[in-house]
Amino acid sequence: MIERNGLPLRHELKYNVSTANYYLLSTKLKSVLKPDKHAGPDGRYHIRSLYFDDFRNTALFEKNAGVPRRKKYRIRIYNLNDDVIKLECKNKLDYYISKETVNLTREQADKIIAGDVTFLAKSDNRLLRAFYLECRRNLLRPNVIVDYYREAYVYPVGNVRLTFDIGLHTGLNSKDLFNKEILTIGISDYPIIFEIKYDNVLPEIVRGLLPGTVRPWQAIGKFVISKKFNKYNDWEDQ
């Protein structure tokens, strides 16, 4: 595995696929790959992420500008419950991505969302301390909620993970991560986003499933897509 500054780096390719191509691809993947162990009876699970940005909308504008080295923070939950709560920092390093993750308690998550990060200052966890500094230095705040269902397939060689993110929705200026009743709006321009993630080399058996079904990869960011449906800067409401 490739590493930089102690972080494992992975390839991540994204595609906006049609419903027809989704059915074709998923049928192929099911014949060779194993489904994600966290999937429900329908083969999917729900993801909700609350992304953070500063008052300059730095994460948004760096993504749009294609800045080769950037990062963004988010809190993520699954199936709209608080059994597992993760604070994540996703790093973009040229053509690679890496992700740092730490689990949060519900109390910790509620404090962070409310703007109270002082308790992170002396944390034993490096990511929590880094997040605290970002909040203090750059006035990082909760920014936008992103919802979707994920259908995932895995292959052990190359640590391959292929995912379909389906039914992308965004919470209209709400930061209430744990509220199951918040108003969300569907984003029809991106009904299905297909992602290919792997370490060094994508195995031939997986590559053989893909030709003719996906267009050239795109710089798709669910955070950026969702921001189009929200005010660019809602600091006056905080």
Residue, then its C-alpha position, 0 to 999 in steps of 0.5 A: m500500500i502506498e503511504r504518505n506522511g503515515l497515511p495509507l493512500r487509495h485510488e478513488l474514481k467516481y462516475n455518474v451512471s444511468t439507471a440502465n447501467y446501474y442494473l447492468l453493473s450491479t448484476k455483474l458485480k453480484s456474480v463475482l464480488k461479495p456484498d458489504k457485510h453491513a448491508g440490510p436485506d435489500g443489499r443497502y444501508h443508509i448514510r447521513s453525513l454532516y459536512f463542515d466548512d469555514f466562513r470562506n467556504t474553503a472546502l467548497f471552493e477548493k473542490n470546485a477549483g480542483v486544488p490537488r491537496r485539500k481536506k474536509y471534515r464530516i460527522r457520519i452516521y448509518n441508518l439514521n441512528d447513533d449506534v455508530i458515529k464517526l468523525e472523519c477527515k478525508n484528504k485529497l493528495d494529488y491523485y490519491i485519497s486517504k481517510e482518517t476516522v475516529n468514533l464519537t459518542r452521542e454526547q461528543a457529537d452533540k457538543i461539536i454540532a452545537g459549536d462546543v469543541t473545547f473538550l477536544a483540545k486535550s484529547d489523546n486522539r490526534l484527529l480530534r486535536a487536529f479538528y479542534l485546531e481547525c475549528r479554532r483557527n479557521l472557524l470551522r462550522p457544520n455546513v450541509i447534510v448529505d443523505y443517500y443509500r449505499e450498495a457496496y461490493v468488496y474484493p479482497v485483493g487490492n482492498v477493492r470496494l465498489t459502491f453505488d450511492i443511490g437517492l442523493h438528498t440534502g437537508l435544506n440548511s439543517k444541521d440537525l444530524f440525528n433528526k429523522e424528520i428533517l426536510t430533505i430534497g432529492i438531487s435528480d441530476y445525480p440519481i446514482i453515483f458509482e465509485i471505485k476504490y482500491d489500493n495499488v492496482l485494480p485486479e484484472i477480474v474486477r476491471g473485466l466487469l467494467p468496460g462499456t458500462v461507465r463513462p470517463w471518471q468525473a470529479i464528483g463531490k456529494f458535498v459540492i452537489s448538495k451545496k448547490f441546493n443550499k445557501y453558499n454561506d448561512w453564517e448569519d443563521q448560526 
